[in-house]
Amino acid sequence: MKKMKKLLAILIAAVMVVGFAACSSNKGGGDSPAANAKGEISVFYYTFSDAYISTVRSSMDKILGDGGYTFNDYDANGNQTTQTEQVQTALAKGSSLLIVNVVDTGSNDAAQNIINLAKAKNVPVIFFNRSVDQSVIESYDKCVFVGTDYEQAGHMQGEMIGEYLAKNFSKVDLNGDGKISYVMFKGQEGNMEAIARTQYAVEDANAVLAKSNLPELEFYDAANKNKYLVDQDGLWSSAAATNYMSTALAQYTESNKNMVELVIANNDEMALGAISALQTAGYNKEGATVIPVFGVDATDAAKSAIKSGSMIGTIKQDAQGMAEAITTIMKNFLTDGANKLDGIDSANTVGTWRVNIPYSAYTAESAE
């Protein structure tokens, strides 16, 4: 009899353990989107080294972790072949959904290939941050792009620069020639955001200057017909800007009366790289001459530089807002009967294929 009671107690305990394990393994609950994700949520980044993308990744990791999702982050390290292979691997493992920061934005081929791979397995795809054409997104009903109105950043940066120069023209004009000599750092060839920022930052600054009866900006190197210096690796990197700026400062100096008087960068990383070179040359330090530097993203490092006075302004790209929009759409895809854009502010949507995260200006004054 004692043996029977002991055996029964063991069986009851075992059933309780199994039952508890079954409940605790489903972090999201039986009817939650997390529970409906049969495989991992696969998140593909063009590179982990990009400062802004790292902020998005940190925000998204927290949302996914807190939501009880099984997820995996993949680093393509700037290589499209690597990223495509990572997508193939994730799909072969049974991924529930792909979130893709595509590497190659110079053509539609890479994004379309990823869509074709996912579509064959009926797996939803959310592209983000790096532009993908409307025709590509709309080729699959389970696909959305989350990004920004990339022209807006260029316009806002240009207006910021123009307004600053209109107030400080004579101070910025170091050689007193009545013009402002500038350098433009472009993040990548063929990238729509980089193209728009490069164009509108100068055009809109000139428009503001014209209203104040001031002359247009003049690119520091008359021999450069492009009127920009591009990161040849397409990584929008601080290292590229540091190298370019250091080379320029060896020839264009105050003593030669041809000093670069303004720095415009497509992103904060390149802006900070330029500041590094300027500081090595004795500029943009406390008590020293400050060459105005403008970027885009409002990374923590850029905010610190603006607070210290070594950088003038940037355009805030909302990393947390982007992560929240992506994961909201993700949950919709994983919930039966949900519309893919449920919970997204309609003011930020373009049709049913795109969500734009708004930009805002960031200066020392706006941070106060």
URLIN-V658012 format. One record per residue. RES is the residue in three letters. PHI is phi in degrees with one decimal (* if undefined). PSI is psi in radians with two decimals (none if undefined). D_CENTER is the distance of its C-alpha to the mean C-alpha in Angstrom with 1 decimal. Layout:
((RES PHI PSI D_CENTER) (RES PHI PSI D_CENTER))
//
This chain:
((MET * -0.77 69.7) (LYS -61.2 -0.69 67.7) (LYS -63.6 -0.69 65.9) (MET -63.8 -0.77 65.1) (LYS -63.4 -0.72 63.6) (LYS -64.6 -0.76 61.6) (LEU -64.2 -0.71 60.2) (LEU -63.6 -0.70 59.3) (ALA -63.5 -0.72 57.4) (ILE -63.5 -0.76 55.5) (LEU -63.2 -0.76 54.6) (ILE -62.0 -0.78 53.5) (ALA -61.4 -0.72 51.3) (ALA -64.7 -0.74 49.7) (VAL -62.0 -0.71 49.0) (MET -64.3 -0.72 47.4) (VAL -64.3 -0.80 45.1) (VAL -61.8 -0.76 44.0) (GLY -62.6 -0.75 43.5) (PHE -63.1 -0.75 41.3) (ALA -63.0 -0.71 39.3) (ALA -63.3 -0.66 38.7) (CYS -73.0 -0.77 37.5) (SER -73.7 -0.39 35.3) (SER -71.9 -0.39 33.5) (ASN -98.6 1.49 32.0) (LYS -62.8 -0.53 29.7) (GLY -86.7 -0.12 28.6) (GLY 89.8 2.77 32.2) (GLY -58.3 -0.67 34.1) (ASP -106.2 0.15 32.7) (SER -80.3 2.76 29.1) (PRO -55.8 -0.64 26.1) (ALA -60.2 -0.69 25.7) (ALA -68.2 -0.50 29.3) (ASN -81.2 -0.16 28.7) (ALA -81.9 1.69 26.1) (LYS -71.7 -0.44 28.6) (GLY -125.8 -3.06 26.4) (GLU -65.3 2.70 23.2) (ILE -85.3 2.05 19.8) (SER -100.5 2.10 18.0) (VAL -115.7 2.10 14.3) (PHE -111.6 2.09 13.1) (TYR -107.2 2.45 10.2) (TYR -64.7 -0.60 10.2) (THR -163.2 2.47 10.6) (PHE -72.1 -0.34 11.1) (SER -78.8 -0.25 11.3) (ASP -70.7 2.20 7.9) (ALA -62.4 -0.79 8.0) (TYR -66.1 -0.79 4.8) (ILE -61.2 -0.61 4.8) (SER -62.8 -0.62 8.4) (THR -69.2 -0.72 8.3) (VAL -61.2 -0.78 7.2) (ARG -61.3 -0.75 9.8) (SER -61.0 -0.77 12.3) (SER -65.1 -0.75 12.3) (MET -70.1 -0.70 12.7) (ASP -57.4 -0.72 15.3) (LYS -66.4 -0.77 17.3) (ILE -62.2 -0.79 17.5) (LEU -67.1 -0.73 18.6) (GLY -64.5 -0.82 20.9) (ASP -64.6 -0.51 22.4) (GLY -82.6 -0.04 23.0) (GLY 80.1 0.34 25.0) (TYR -84.1 2.54 23.0) (THR -87.2 2.12 23.5) (PHE -142.1 2.82 20.1) (ASN -140.6 2.30 19.0) (ASP -97.0 2.34 15.8) (TYR -118.1 2.32 15.9) (ASP -105.8 1.97 14.5) (ALA -81.9 -0.25 15.0) (ASN 52.7 0.69 14.7) (GLY 76.0 0.25 13.8) (ASN -118.8 2.03 16.9) (GLN -67.7 -0.64 17.2) (THR -60.1 -0.76 20.7) (THR -59.6 -0.80 19.8) (GLN -64.6 -0.75 17.2) (THR -61.7 -0.71 19.9) (GLU -65.1 -0.65 22.5) (GLN -64.2 -0.71 20.4) (VAL -61.5 -0.79 20.2) (GLN -60.2 -0.72 24.0) (THR -64.5 -0.80 24.7) (ALA -62.9 -0.75 23.0) (LEU -65.2 -0.66 24.8) (ALA -64.8 -0.52 28.0) (LYS -79.6 -0.17 27.7) (GLY 96.8 0.58 27.6) (SER -53.9 2.47 24.0) (SER -84.8 -0.52 23.9) (LEU -162.4 2.50 20.5) (LEU -108.4 2.31 17.6) (ILE -117.9 2.05 13.9) (VAL -126.5 2.14 12.2) (ASN -101.6 1.51 9.0) (VAL -65.4 2.51 11.4) (VAL -74.7 -1.01 12.1) (ASP -89.0 1.92 14.4) (THR -108.3 0.10 13.5) (GLY -75.4 -0.31 16.7) (SER -150.1 3.04 18.9) (ASN -83.5 -0.18 19.2) (ASP -59.2 -0.83 21.0) (ALA -64.0 -0.85 18.5) (ALA -64.3 -0.72 17.1) (GLN -64.5 -0.67 20.7) (ASN -62.9 -0.73 22.1) (ILE -64.4 -0.73 19.9) (ILE -61.4 -0.77 21.0) (ASN -61.2 -0.70 24.6) (LEU -64.4 -0.75 24.6) (ALA -71.7 -0.71 23.4) (LYS -61.0 -0.63 25.7) (ALA -62.8 -0.41 28.6) (LYS -111.6 0.18 28.3) (ASN 59.3 0.66 27.4) (VAL -104.7 2.21 24.1) (PRO -65.3 2.69 21.4) (VAL -132.0 2.31 18.0) (ILE -119.4 1.96 14.7) (PHE -87.5 2.59 12.0) (PHE -148.0 2.68 8.5) (ASN 71.5 -0.96 5.4) (ARG -96.8 2.21 7.4) (SER -56.8 2.40 10.6) (VAL -130.6 2.32 13.8) (ASP -61.8 2.61 17.0) (GLN -56.7 -0.73 19.0) (SER -61.5 -0.58 21.9) (VAL -71.4 -0.85 20.2) (ILE -60.3 -0.76 18.9) (GLU -76.8 -0.04 22.4) (SER -76.0 -0.11 24.2) (TYR -142.6 2.16 23.8) (ASP -70.1 -0.29 24.6) (LYS -102.0 0.81 22.7) (CYS -141.2 2.44 19.3) (VAL -141.8 2.62 16.6) (PHE -111.4 2.31 13.2) (VAL -116.9 2.05 10.7) (GLY -154.1 -2.37 8.4) (THR -139.7 2.89 9.3) (ASP -78.1 1.61 12.4) (TYR -60.6 -0.44 10.9) (GLU -69.8 -0.54 14.4) (GLN -60.3 -0.71 14.3) (ALA -62.1 -0.75 12.0) (GLY -64.2 -0.75 14.4) (HIS -62.2 -0.80 17.4) (MET -66.5 -0.70 16.5) (GLN -64.2 -0.76 15.9) (GLY -61.2 -0.76 19.2) (GLU -63.4 -0.71 21.1) (MET -61.5 -0.79 20.2) (ILE -64.5 -0.82 21.3) (GLY -59.9 -0.75 24.4) (GLU -66.3 -0.66 25.5) (TYR -65.1 -0.79 25.2) (LEU -67.7 -0.62 27.2) (ALA -61.4 -0.55 29.8) (LYS -87.0 -0.42 30.6) (ASN -127.5 0.43 30.6) (PHE -55.9 -0.92 31.6) (SER -65.3 -0.57 34.6) (LYS -68.7 -0.67 33.0) (VAL -76.8 -0.53 30.1) (ASP -75.1 1.41 32.7) (LEU -63.3 -0.63 33.9) (ASN -94.5 0.02 36.5) (GLY 65.6 0.46 37.8) (ASP -90.6 0.07 37.7) (GLY 81.1 0.18 36.4) (LYS -135.4 2.76 33.0) (ILE -108.1 2.09 29.6) (SER -91.7 2.19 28.5) (TYR -125.1 2.81 24.7) (VAL -122.6 2.48 22.4) (MET -118.2 2.19 19.1) (PHE -104.0 2.03 16.5) (LYS -99.5 2.36 14.7) (GLY -74.3 -0.59 11.8) (GLN -167.5 2.45 13.3) (GLU -75.8 2.52 16.3) (GLY 79.7 -0.07 16.3) (ASN -91.6 2.20 12.6) (MET -62.9 -0.66 13.1) (GLU -63.0 -0.79 10.3) (ALA -63.7 -0.72 11.7) (ILE -62.0 -0.83 15.1) (ALA -66.1 -0.77 14.9) (ARG -63.5 -0.70 13.6) (THR -64.4 -0.73 16.3) (GLN -72.7 -0.95 18.9) (TYR -77.0 -0.45 18.6) (ALA -59.1 -0.71 18.0) (VAL -80.6 -0.82 21.4) (GLU -59.4 -0.79 23.1) (ASP -73.8 -0.59 22.5) (ALA -62.6 -0.77 23.4) (ASN -63.0 -0.63 26.5) (ALA -64.0 -0.72 27.3) (VAL -67.1 -0.74 27.4) (LEU -61.5 -0.70 29.4) (ALA -61.4 -0.67 31.8) (LYS -64.1 -0.42 32.6) (SER -98.7 0.22 33.7) (ASN 57.2 0.68 35.7) (LEU -112.0 2.63 33.7) (PRO -71.2 2.76 33.1) (GLU -67.8 2.80 29.9) (LEU -64.3 2.63 27.6) (GLU -127.1 2.14 28.8) (PHE -63.3 2.40 26.8) (TYR -63.2 -0.51 28.3) (ASP -112.6 1.80 29.4) (ALA -62.9 -0.38 31.7) (ALA -78.9 -0.25 31.8) (ASN -89.6 1.78 28.2) (LYS -73.8 -0.41 28.3) (ASN -70.6 -0.52 24.6) (LYS 63.0 0.66 24.0) (TYR -161.5 2.84 20.8) (LEU -118.8 2.16 20.2) (VAL -107.6 2.51 17.6) (ASP -68.1 1.92 16.2) (GLN -64.6 -0.38 18.6) (ASP -88.5 -0.08 16.7) (GLY 67.2 0.45 13.6) (LEU -105.5 0.05 11.5) (TRP 53.2 0.72 10.6) (SER -92.7 2.64 12.6) (SER -64.5 -0.61 14.7) (ALA -61.8 -0.73 17.7) (ALA -62.2 -0.77 17.8) (ALA -67.7 -0.66 17.8) (THR -62.0 -0.79 20.4) (ASN -64.1 -0.80 22.6) (TYR -61.4 -0.81 22.5) (MET -66.5 -0.70 23.2) (SER -62.2 -0.72 25.9) (THR -64.4 -0.76 27.6) (ALA -62.9 -0.73 27.6) (LEU -70.2 -0.25 29.0) (ALA -74.4 -0.39 31.9) (GLN -115.6 -0.63 33.2) (TYR -101.3 1.81 31.9) (THR -133.6 2.87 33.4) (GLU -63.1 -0.69 35.1) (SER -65.1 -0.53 38.4) (ASN -84.5 -0.07 38.0) (LYS 59.7 0.55 37.1) (ASN -135.9 0.49 34.0) (MET -58.8 2.46 31.3) (VAL -66.6 2.11 27.7) (GLU -104.4 -0.09 27.5) (LEU -154.9 2.39 23.9) (VAL -119.2 2.17 20.5) (ILE -118.3 2.27 17.6) (ALA -129.6 2.53 14.3) (ASN -66.1 -0.39 11.3) (ASN -151.3 3.00 9.1) (ASP -70.0 -0.57 10.5) (GLU -59.3 -0.79 11.1) (MET -70.2 -0.60 13.3) (ALA -61.8 -0.79 14.8) (LEU -68.1 -0.58 15.8) (GLY -63.5 -0.70 17.2) (ALA -65.2 -0.71 19.3) (ILE -61.2 -0.68 20.5) (SER -57.9 -0.78 21.7) (ALA -67.7 -0.70 23.8) (LEU -62.5 -0.74 25.1) (GLN -67.4 -0.62 26.2) (THR -61.8 -0.57 27.9) (ALA -86.5 0.02 29.8) (GLY 99.9 0.10 30.8) (TYR -102.4 2.96 28.5) (ASN 54.3 0.64 26.0) (LYS -119.9 2.91 28.1) (GLU -60.0 2.19 30.3) (GLY 84.9 -0.09 33.3) (ALA -104.4 2.94 32.0) (THR -62.1 2.37 31.0) (VAL -108.3 2.10 27.4) (ILE -86.3 2.11 25.6) (PRO -61.2 2.28 23.1) (VAL -125.3 2.32 19.4) (PHE -128.4 2.43 16.5) (GLY -132.7 -2.86 12.7) (VAL -143.8 2.36 9.6) (ASP 133.9 -0.67 7.3) (ALA 60.1 0.87 10.4) (THR -69.0 2.86 10.0) (ASP -59.6 -0.68 13.4) (ALA -65.6 -0.67 14.6) (ALA -67.9 -0.71 14.1) (LYS -60.4 -0.70 15.8) (SER -65.1 -0.70 18.6) (ALA -65.4 -0.67 19.0) (ILE -66.8 -0.72 19.4) (LYS -62.7 -0.65 21.9) (SER -79.0 -0.27 23.8) (GLY 94.0 0.03 24.0) (SER -83.8 -0.18 22.6) (MET -137.3 2.55 19.7) (ILE -92.3 -0.81 20.4) (GLY -165.0 2.91 17.3) (THR -150.8 2.98 13.6) (ILE -111.4 2.11 11.9) (LYS -74.2 2.15 10.4) (GLN -106.5 2.05 7.2) (ASP -77.4 1.67 8.7) (ALA -65.2 -0.75 7.2) (GLN -64.3 -0.73 10.8) (GLY -62.8 -0.65 11.4) (MET -67.0 -0.78 8.9) (ALA -61.7 -0.70 10.6) (GLU -67.2 -0.71 13.9) (ALA -64.6 -0.76 13.7) (ILE -60.1 -0.83 13.0) (THR -73.9 -0.46 15.8) (THR -65.0 -0.80 18.0) (ILE -64.6 -0.70 18.0) (MET -56.7 -0.83 18.6) (LYS -62.3 -0.66 21.6) (ASN -62.5 -0.77 22.9) (PHE -61.8 -0.55 23.0) (LEU -91.0 -0.01 24.8) (THR -110.8 2.11 27.3) (ASP -58.7 2.29 30.3) (GLY 85.0 -0.09 30.8) (ALA -82.4 2.57 27.6) (ASN -81.4 2.45 25.8) (LYS -62.8 -0.38 22.2) (LEU -107.8 0.27 21.0) (ASP -58.1 2.37 23.4) (GLY 85.5 -0.04 22.1) (ILE -98.6 2.33 19.3) (ASP -59.7 2.11 20.2) (SER -62.3 -0.36 21.8) (ALA -66.9 -0.33 20.7) (ASN -104.7 0.12 17.1) (THR -103.0 2.63 18.3) (VAL -121.3 1.87 19.2) (GLY 57.2 -2.43 22.2) (THR -114.3 0.22 21.7) (TRP -109.7 -0.29 19.0) (ARG -141.9 2.51 15.8) (VAL -124.7 2.23 14.3) (ASN -105.9 2.24 12.4) (ILE -91.5 2.15 10.9) (PRO -65.2 2.59 12.6) (TYR -93.8 2.91 11.7) (SER -152.6 2.68 14.3) (ALA -77.1 2.54 15.8) (TYR -134.6 2.02 16.0) (THR -133.6 3.11 19.1) (ALA -61.6 -0.62 21.8) (GLU -69.7 -0.75 23.8) (SER -71.6 -0.37 21.3) (ALA -80.5 -0.27 20.6) (GLU -70.8 none 24.4))
//
